[in-house]
C-alpha cells in the first residue's frame, strides 16, 4: 500500500484486518510515526530524515535558505527508499492511492519491473486538471503502466479509458470502504432540526457561497441549528465577521468522524459544494444516515446516485450564489420528500454497508493475487 496517512486510507486498509494477506504500508511522506490505529500492518514510516537535526523547525521558519541546504544532504529520496522496500519485501501487488501522492512518486520504480500495480483514484484525483503541471502526460503514463483500477465514481473510470487505461477495472467503491450502518439509529426525519454544511472553502471547496445563498432564507431556517464542519480559515473568518452567521452558526474546523456520523443521523439537510470531487464520502454518509442531500455535481459524478429533485438536489454551478439560492428555494418548496428519502434509506443505503463492501474488496484482491 502506497499512500499518505489519511482517514480514508486507514478506513480502507482496515478492511483487510484478519484477512489472509500480509499487508505493508509505505508512507509516501516518510515524515510520520507509526499509526496505532493500523498497528496490525507492517508500516514503513519515518524514513525521510537521515538525522534529526536539532532546531529543524526553527531553522525552517527563520532561515529557509539554510534549511534548503540541510534538506539536500539530510533527506532521503522517495525513489531510493521505495526501491529498497520493493527489494526487501518483493510484493505480489503494489496498491497506490491517488495519482499525485501514490503513483507519480514511485513511477520510475514501477516502470522497471513487472509487479502488479493497482491504482485507486480519490476525489478530484484525475478530474480536476487546473494548476497541475504536466497533468495529461503524467496521467497517461500512469494509466499505461497500472494493471488494475478502482474509482469512487463511474465518471473517473470513463476518464481513465479515454486517457489510455487498458487494464482491468475492479469497480466503483467508496474511498474509505463502507459504513457501519447498525451502530447508530437515525432519528425520524420530521424530528430533525440540524442543517449540516461541509465547510471547505479553498481552491475547490466553496462553502462561503452556500452561506451567502442560505442567508436569503433566514425565516425558513429560524428553527434550525446550522452546523459547519471542516471549516476552512476563510469560513471561520467569514462567519465571525458576518452578524447573522456569527449568531446562527456553530463552526468547527474539526469534528471526529464518529461525532460527524452522529450529526448526520440528526441532520435534516446536508449541503456540500465544491468545484471538483469524486463521490464525496460525506454525501454517502448523509444518504446512509437519513439527511436530505444537496450536493454540487462536478462532471456529473453526483448524479450517478442523486436524481435531482427526488432523492436529493444538485448544485450545477458551485461558484454561482444565485444558482445555489435557486436550489435552496426548490428545497424549501418541496411538499413531499418522503419517497426520495425512503429510496435512499431502502435502496441506496444497503449498497454501502461496511461488511458487504469489505467482502467485495477482499474478493477483488484475491482475484488479482490468485488469478494473475
N, C-alpha and C positions, 0 to 999 in steps of 0.2 A: 504494500500500500504506500503510495507516494502522495502526500498531502500536507497542507498547512494544518496546524492544530485549530480545529473549529468544532462547534457543536454539531453541525451537520455530519462531519466526518466521524466524530465519536459515536453518534447515534447509528450511523451506517455500519461501522465495523463491529459494534456491539451485537449485531445480528449474527455474527459468526462465532460468538462465545459458545462454548460447549459443542461446537461442531468438530468434525474430524480434521479440519485444516490447521496447519501451522502458519500463523499469521505474523508478519513483520511489518512495522511501520517506520518508514523513512521520513522523518520530519524535515520537510524541504527548507524550513527556516534555519534549522541547525542551532537555534539560539535558546530553545526552551528546555525545560527539565522533563523528566518522565511524568506521564499523566496517570494519576492514581485511578481515575475512572476506567481506564482501559489497561489496567495493570496486567491483565491476563495475556496480552500480546507482547511480542518482542519489540522493544522501542529503541530506535536509533535516533537519539536526540543529543542536543548539546555538543555537536561535533564541530561547530563553525570556528571557534576560537582556539588557537594553539595555546595561548596563555591568557589567564585572567588578569589583564593589566589593571593595576590599582588606579582608581580615579578615572576610569574609562568614560563614564557618563559625563563627568565634569569636563574632561578634555573634549568630548564630542560637542558639547554645547558652547564652550568658551574658546576652544582652539581647533576649529574644524579642519584647517589645513594640516595640523599635526595629527589629528585623528585619521585623516585620509592616508597619511603616510604609515601610521600604525596598522591600519587595515590591510595595506598591501603586503605587509610582512607577517601579519598575525592571523589573517583569515584563510581558512582552507576553502577550496573551490567546491561547488556542488558536484561538478563533473567528476573530480578525482575521488571524492568521498562516496559518490554513488557507484562508481566503477569498483571501488574496494568492496562495497556492500554486495554488489552482484557477484563478484568473485568468491566472496566468503559464503554467501547464502545459497547461490545457484538456484534461484527460484524457478518454479514452473510457470508462474504468471506474475506480471507486474500490473498493478491496477492504479492508474493515475486519476486524481480528482482535480478537475478544472484545467483548462488549456494553459493559462499563463503561469500558474504555480505548480501544477502537477506534471505537465507534459513537456513544455518547451525547455525547462532547465535540464532535463535528462535525455533530450532527443539524441544528442551525439552519442551517448552511451547506448541507446536502444537501436540506433541505426546500424550499429556494428555487430549486432547479434540477431539471433532468431528466436529469442524468448517471446512467448505470447504476451501481448500487450492489450489491456483493456482501458478504455478512456470513458470516464463519467463526466458529462457536461453538467454544469450547475448554473442556474440563474441566467445572467446575461453573457455567459461564457463565450458563446460563438454567435450571438445575435447582434450585440451592440458593438459596432466597429469603430465608432468615433474615437479619435485620440489614441488609437492603438497602433504603434509603429509596426509596419510590415505585417499587419494582421492577416491579410489574404494569403500571403506567401507562407506565413507560419502555420495557419490553419490547414492549408492544403498539404504541407509536408508532414504534419502530424497525422492527418487523416489517411495519408498514403502509407503510413507505417503501422498504425494500430490495427490489431486484428478484430477487436470487438468494441462495441459502443453501447453505452447506456445513456439515456437522456431523461430529463424530468418533464418533457413535453414533446408532442409529435412534431411541432414546428422545427425543433432543433435537429431531429432526425432527417427531416426533409432538407434542411440547410446542409447537413453533412453529406447527403447524397449528391447534391448539386456541386459541392466543393470537392468531390472526388472520393468519398468513402465507399469502398467496395468490400469491406469486411462483413462480419455478421452482427446484425443489430439484435441485442438481447432484450430490448423492450423499454417501456417508459416506467420509471419508478420514482417515488418521492425522494428528494435529495438526501434525507436522513432516515429513510426507511418509513415504516408505518407508525401508527399511533396506538397508544394503549386506551382503547375506547371504553373499557369497562371500569377504569379507575375512578372516573368522575361521572356522576349522573347529572346531565344538563337540566337546568330548571325550565319550567314551561315558558314558552316564548312570550306569552301575554303578561308574565310577571317580571320580565327583564326591563331594566332601567339604565343600561350602560351603552354608550356609543364608544367603540374602541377604534382608535386610529393609529396606524403604523406611522411612526414619527420620523422616518428618514427624510432628510432634505439635504441633498448634495448634488453631485453631477447627475445622478439618476433618480433618486428619490425626490418627490415633490409634495411633501406633506403640507407645506405652508399654503399651497394652492387649495388644498382641501379645507384648511381652516378659514381661508378667505371666503370660500364658497359657503361653508356651513354657517358662517356668521350672518348670512342673509336669512337664516331660519331660526332666529332667536326664540320666537313664540313656540315653534314646533318642538324645540329641544329643551324648553324650560324645565320640564320634569325629569330630564335625563342627566346622568353623570357622564361627563366626557373624559375619557382616559386616553392619554397619548403615551405609547410605549416606544422604546428605542429612539427617543427623541435626540436628534442631532443638535449641536450647539445653536445652530441658526433657529431651530424651532423653539428651543428654550428661551432664547433672546426675544423672538417674536411674541411669544405668549406673555413674557414678563412685561413687555412694553405695550401690549395691547390691553386696554382697560377691560374689554369683555372677556377675553381668554384668560387674563390674569386671575379673574374671579371664577370663571366657569370650569376651566380645565385642570385636571391633575396630570402633571407632566413628569414622566420618568425616562431617564436615559437608559436605565437597565432594569429589567424585571426578570427574575429567574424563570426558566422555561416552565417549571411546574406551576408557578403562580400565573403565568400568562395563560396556560391552559384553563385554569380555574376562572380567569376573567372571560375567556372565550365562552365558557359554559354558562356565563351570566349575561353576556352581551346580547343586545337586541340587534345591533348593527355593527359590522366591521367594515372599515374603509382602508384600502391600500392603494397608493397612487405612485407610479414610477414610469420613467421613460423607457425602461428596459428591465425585463426579468424573464425567468422561465415560468414554471408553475410555482408560485410562492407557497412555501410551507405554511405561512400564516393564513393564506386563503384556504388551504386544505383543512387546517385546524378550525377555522371558522365554520366550514361546512360540517366537519365531524362533530363539533360541539354546539351546533344549533343556532349560530348567529347568521343573520342575513348579510351576504357579502356584497359590497360594492368595490370593484377592483378595476384598475387600468388593464388594458388589453394589448400590450405591445406585440406586434407580429401575429395577433390573433391567438396567442397561446392560451389566454384565459378562457376564450370562447370554446376551447376544446371541452370544457366541462360546465361552463355557465351559459345558459340560454338567456339572453338579455331580456329582462322584464319578467322572467318566470322564476328561476331559482337563484337569481342574483341580478345585479345591474353592472353594466360595463362602462367605464370611462374610456372614451376613444381618443381624447387629446389631453394628456396629463399636464400639459403646460397651460391649458385654456381654462381659466376660472369660470367663464360663462358656461362652458360645456359641463363642468363639474356641478355647477348650480342647476343646470337642466336635469342632470341625473338625480341629484338630491330632491329636486322638485317632483320628479317622477316617483321617487320612493315615498315621499310624504302623501302622494295622491293615490298610492296603491290601496285598493279596497280589501283585497284578499290575497295574501301571500302564503296561506296555509298549504296550498297544493305544491308550490315550489319548495317550501321548507320540508314538507313530507317527502318530496322526491329526493332532496339532499340527504335526509336522515335515513330513508329506507333504501335508496338505490345507490347513491354515491358513497355514503359513509362506509359501507361494508367493504368497499374496494381498498380502503386504507388501513384496515385492521393490522396491527403490528405483527402478530404471529403469522398471518396469511402472507404478508409481504416477505417476512423473514424466510418462510419455506420456499417461496418463489426465488428469492435471491440465492439461497443455498443451492437450489436446483440448478440455477444458471452457472454458478461456479463449478458444480460437478460436471455439467455438460462440457465446459471449457477444459477442465483438467483431465477428464476421463475419456472424452471423445475426440481429442486432438493430439 
